[in-house]
């Protein structure tokens, strides 16, 4: 009887020790918390580790580590791409715009493909850890497909540029091609990070070459600038500078004449602040002085000094010309073509 009691006690102690050992093993810190995961090696997976006081926050931070690789494309509201999206007017450009939208959508899907592979809570600190993974091979393959699609759309645009008899359309389509290749460049950067070998895909349409070609096309549009209204000399200089900076050839007796006028009206002061209402108007004419339309910008400026307020009218006019003149001119030119 005594032997049976001793055997039972020994068995209980042994089972308790085994259970304690299992608990320690289950609570042991995984390899991926401080180093590379053996199950999800960096050669095959992109990975991110998140740490937080809650498991949901740890998962979000792990995903965010991987998402940072794709931020450029996901946030692709660059000026080039924005200009492209606003300027796609004909059938070919509309097709290219759809390509761009599809690829933006797939960039989002790539982030949605990030999986939480493992989770762990530190028994001592009670902090939570999460491991997020994304397979390199599949992601790289999808990136290559997107890049090929952008190149195909660019090739279509380049053919249209070569065939179009309209200089204005050539310039517009070249801007579309630049926007597509801009997006391609960002995808190519991602491919270099995702690819196990760090390789990218060379382009048949280098972005720099496309920009040079567009600049050359743009320089063929000759414009004569004429200013009137308040601060005529300052406005004349600002108008010529804005046209030249945006690539137009500013010359006398040009194919097009752009006229600009700036006027301002004082508004009732409020307390120690003085206000001016400004109006900047442009009009464009072409061959035989035929009117091609115009555009107006209205704005308000203020300061604590009336003289400074008047100066700010001109400052604001310069900002408008530098930021928006080119786009408005193209709108007018496209209507005339």
C-alpha positions in Angstrom: 0.0 0.0 0.0 2.8 2.3 0.9 4.5 1.6 -2.4 1.4 2.5 -4.3 1.2 5.8 -2.5 4.8 6.6 -3.2 4.4 5.6 -6.9 1.2 7.8 -7.2 3.0 10.8 -5.5 6.0 10.4 -7.8 3.8 10.2 -10.9 2.0 13.4 -9.8 5.3 15.2 -9.3 6.5 14.0 -12.7 3.3 15.1 -14.5 3.5 18.5 -12.8 7.1 19.0 -13.9 6.2 18.1 -17.4 3.2 20.5 -17.4 5.5 23.2 -16.0 8.0 22.6 -18.7 5.3 22.8 -21.4 4.1 26.1 -20.0 7.6 27.5 -20.1 8.0 26.3 -23.7 4.6 27.8 -24.6 5.6 31.1 -23.0 9.1 31.2 -24.4 9.9 34.2 -26.5 9.6 33.3 -30.3 12.7 33.8 -32.4 11.0 36.5 -34.6 10.6 38.9 -31.7 14.3 39.8 -31.7 15.6 38.2 -34.9 14.6 36.4 -38.1 11.8 33.9 -38.0 13.0 30.4 -38.9 9.5 29.6 -40.3 9.2 32.8 -42.3 12.8 33.6 -43.4 13.5 37.0 -45.0 14.6 35.3 -48.2 11.0 34.3 -48.8 8.9 36.8 -46.9 8.7 40.5 -46.1 8.0 40.7 -42.4 7.1 43.2 -39.8 6.9 43.0 -36.0 4.5 45.0 -33.9 4.6 45.6 -30.2 1.9 47.2 -28.1 -0.2 47.0 -24.9 -3.0 45.4 -26.8 -3.0 42.6 -29.4 -5.0 44.7 -31.9 -2.5 47.5 -31.7 0.4 45.1 -32.1 -1.2 43.6 -35.2 -1.7 47.1 -36.7 1.9 48.1 -36.0 3.2 44.9 -37.6 1.1 45.5 -40.7 2.3 49.1 -40.8 5.9 48.0 -41.0 5.2 46.2 -44.2 2.9 48.9 -45.5 5.7 51.5 -45.2 7.3 49.8 -48.2 4.3 50.6 -50.3 3.5 54.0 -49.1 4.7 55.8 -52.2 2.2 54.0 -54.4 -0.7 53.9 -52.0 -0.3 57.7 -51.5 0.2 58.3 -55.2 -1.3 61.7 -55.3 1.8 63.1 -56.8 1.5 66.2 -59.0 2.4 64.1 -62.1 -0.2 61.5 -61.5 -2.8 64.1 -60.5 -2.2 66.0 -63.7 -2.5 62.8 -65.6 -5.8 61.9 -64.0 -7.3 65.4 -64.8 -6.0 65.5 -68.4 -7.1 62.2 -69.8 -9.6 63.4 -72.4 -9.5 61.1 -75.4 -10.2 57.4 -75.7 -6.6 56.3 -75.4 -5.8 58.5 -72.4 -9.0 57.3 -70.7 -7.9 53.7 -71.2 -4.5 54.6 -69.7 -6.3 56.3 -66.8 -8.2 53.1 -66.1 -4.9 51.2 -66.1 -3.6 53.6 -63.5 -6.7 53.2 -61.3 -6.5 49.4 -61.6 -2.9 49.4 -60.4 -3.6 51.7 -57.5 -6.4 49.3 -56.5 -4.0 46.4 -56.7 -1.4 48.3 -54.6 -4.1 48.5 -51.9 -4.8 44.8 -52.3 -1.1 44.0 -51.8 -1.5 45.6 -48.3 -4.6 43.6 -47.7 -2.6 40.5 -48.5 -0.4 41.0 -45.4 -1.2 38.2 -42.9 -0.6 38.0 -39.2 1.3 34.8 -39.0 2.1 34.6 -35.2 1.2 36.3 -32.0 2.8 36.2 -28.5 2.4 37.9 -25.1 5.3 38.3 -22.9 4.4 36.7 -19.5 6.6 39.1 -17.6 5.7 42.5 -19.2 2.3 41.5 -20.5 3.2 43.3 -23.8 1.8 41.8 -27.0 3.8 41.0 -30.1 2.6 40.2 -33.6 4.4 39.0 -36.7 3.1 40.2 -40.1 4.3 38.5 -43.3 4.0 39.0 -47.1 5.3 36.4 -49.5 8.1 37.9 -51.7 7.7 35.7 -54.8 3.9 36.3 -55.3 4.2 40.0 -54.5 7.2 40.4 -56.9 5.2 38.6 -59.6 2.2 40.9 -59.2 4.5 44.0 -59.3 6.0 42.8 -62.5 2.6 42.4 -64.1 1.6 45.9 -63.1 4.8 47.3 -64.5 4.3 45.5 -67.8 0.8 46.9 -68.0 2.0 50.4 -67.4 4.7 49.9 -70.1 2.0 48.7 -72.6 -0.2 51.7 -71.9 2.8 54.0 -72.3 3.7 52.4 -75.7 0.1 53.1 -76.9 0.5 56.8 -75.8 3.9 57.1 -77.5 2.4 55.8 -80.8 -0.4 58.3 -80.5 2.1 61.1 -79.9 4.0 60.2 -83.0 0.8 60.0 -85.1 -1.0 63.1 -83.8 -1.0 66.1 -86.1 -1.8 68.4 -83.2 1.0 69.9 -81.1 -1.3 70.5 -78.2 -2.5 66.9 -78.2 1.1 65.7 -78.5 2.0 67.7 -75.3 -1.1 66.5 -73.5 -0.4 62.8 -74.3 3.2 63.1 -73.4 2.1 64.3 -70.0 0.0 61.2 -69.7 2.9 59.0 -70.6 5.1 60.8 -68.0 2.4 60.2 -65.3 2.3 56.4 -66.1 6.1 56.1 -66.0 6.2 58.1 -62.8 3.9 55.5 -61.3 6.0 52.7 -62.9 9.1 54.1 -61.2 7.5 53.9 -57.8 6.5 50.3 -58.5 10.0 49.5 -59.6 11.4 50.8 -56.4 9.0 48.5 -54.5 10.1 45.6 -56.7 13.7 46.1 -55.8 12.8 45.8 -52.1 10.4 42.9 -52.6 12.5 40.9 -55.0 14.9 38.4 -53.2 17.7 39.5 -55.6 16.9 43.2 -55.4 16.5 43.4 -59.2 14.3 45.9 -61.0 13.0 46.1 -64.6 14.6 48.6 -67.0 12.1 50.8 -68.9 11.9 51.2 -72.6 10.5 54.7 -71.9 12.9 56.4 -69.4 11.1 59.1 -67.4 13.9 61.6 -68.0 13.7 61.2 -71.8 9.9 61.6 -71.8 10.2 64.8 -69.8 12.9 66.1 -72.2 10.6 65.3 -75.2 7.7 67.1 -73.6 9.8 70.1 -72.8 10.9 70.3 -76.4 7.3 70.0 -77.6 6.2 72.7 -75.2 8.9 75.1 -76.3 7.3 75.0 -79.8 4.4 77.0 -78.4 5.3 80.6 -78.7 3.5 83.2 -76.6 3.5 87.0 -76.4 2.7 88.3 -72.9 0.9 91.6 -72.4 0.0 93.0 -69.0 -2.4 95.8 -67.9 -4.1 97.2 -64.8 -2.5 98.0 -61.5 1.2 97.3 -61.2 1.5 96.7 -64.9 5.3 96.4 -65.0 5.4 94.0 -62.1 2.6 91.9 -63.6 4.3 91.9 -67.0 7.5 90.5 -65.5 5.5 88.0 -63.4 3.6 86.8 -66.4 6.7 86.3 -68.6 8.5 84.5 -65.8 5.6 82.2 -65.2 5.3 81.3 -68.9 9.0 80.7 -69.3 9.3 78.6 -66.1 6.5 76.4 -67.3 8.3 75.8 -70.6 6.6 78.1 -73.1 8.7 80.3 -75.5 8.0 83.9 -74.7 8.7 86.1 -77.8 7.2 89.1 -79.6 5.0 88.3 -82.6 4.3 84.8 -81.3 1.6 82.4 -82.5 -0.5 83.2 -79.3 -1.0 86.3 -77.3 -1.9 86.1 -73.6 -3.2 89.2 -71.9 -3.3 89.6 -68.2 -4.8 92.3 -66.0 -4.7 92.7 -62.2 -7.0 95.0 -60.3 -7.7 95.3 -56.6 -10.3 97.0 -54.4 -9.8 98.0 -50.7 -12.3 96.4 -48.4 -13.5 97.9 -45.1 -10.8 97.4 -42.4 -11.7 95.2 -39.4 -10.0 96.3 -36.2 -6.3 96.6 -37.0 -6.5 94.5 -40.2 -6.7 95.8 -43.7 -8.1 93.8 -46.6 -7.9 94.0 -50.4 -10.0 92.1 -53.0 -7.9 91.1 -56.0 -9.0 90.1 -59.5 -6.6 88.5 -62.0 -7.9 88.0 -65.5 -6.3 86.4 -68.5 -7.4 86.0 -72.1 -5.8 84.1 -75.0 -5.9 84.8 -78.7 -4.4 82.9 -81.6 -4.0 83.3 -85.3 -5.6 86.5 -86.7 -6.2 87.6 -83.1 -9.0 85.1 -82.8 -10.2 84.9 -79.2 -9.7 81.5 -77.6 -11.3 82.4 -74.3 -10.1 83.5 -70.9 -10.2 82.9 -67.2 -10.4 84.8 -63.9 -9.1 84.3 -60.4 -10.5 86.2 -57.4 -8.8 86.3 -54.1 -8.6 88.3 -50.9 -5.4 89.3 -48.9 -4.9 91.0 -45.6 -2.3 92.4 -43.2 -2.0 94.8 -40.3 -0.4 97.4 -42.7 -2.3 98.9 -45.7 0.9 99.2 -47.8 1.8 95.6 -47.1 -1.7 94.6 -48.0 -1.3 96.1 -51.5 2.0 94.3 -51.9 0.3 91.1 -51.1 -2.1 91.5 -54.0 0.8 91.2 -56.4 2.4 88.3 -54.4 -0.8 86.4 -54.6 -1.1 87.1 -58.3 2.4 85.6 -58.8 1.5 82.5 -56.9 -1.6 82.0 -59.0 0.3 82.4 -62.2 3.1 80.0 -61.2 0.7 77.4 -59.9 -2.2 77.5 -62.3 -1.4 79.4 -65.5 -0.1 76.4 -67.5 -3.2 74.2 -66.8 -5.6 77.0 -67.7 -3.7 77.8 -71.0 -3.9 74.2 -72.0 -7.6 74.1 -71.3 -8.0 77.1 -73.7 -5.7 75.6 -76.3 -7.5 72.3 -76.2 -10.9 74.0 -76.8 -9.4 75.7 -79.9 -8.1 72.4 -81.3 
